[in-house]
């Protein structure tokens, strides 16, 4: 089991946010202009913001894995995100995580699909 704390947890959260934003199709001005400079992940402004980002990254991972699958590197990161969320939100209780996931999945996936449709219409 992957377990992160302190600085490692902050890094996982920042990377999770970056992956989540990338999976949601958010592009930086540099990417839109064709430059190869990757955007730097934003640091959470508060614990609550970081927690919301972690949940969002979890749902992006879950949706991607459900709808199109994920490659090895992304899968490893998504496992780390899931483990961090399990520890942070459910005190390590996998059964509670699964119950929450089952309850929230339809709404969260619908929200991600609606966001993708809005971006496609632009």
Buried (B, 14 or more C-beta within 10 A) or exposed (E): EEEBEEEEBBEBBBBBBBBBBBBBEEEBEEBEEEEEEEBEBEEBEEEEBBBEBBBBBBBBBBBBBEEEEBEEEBBEBBBBBBBBBBBBBBEEEEEEBEEBBEEBBEEBBEBBEEEBEEEEEE
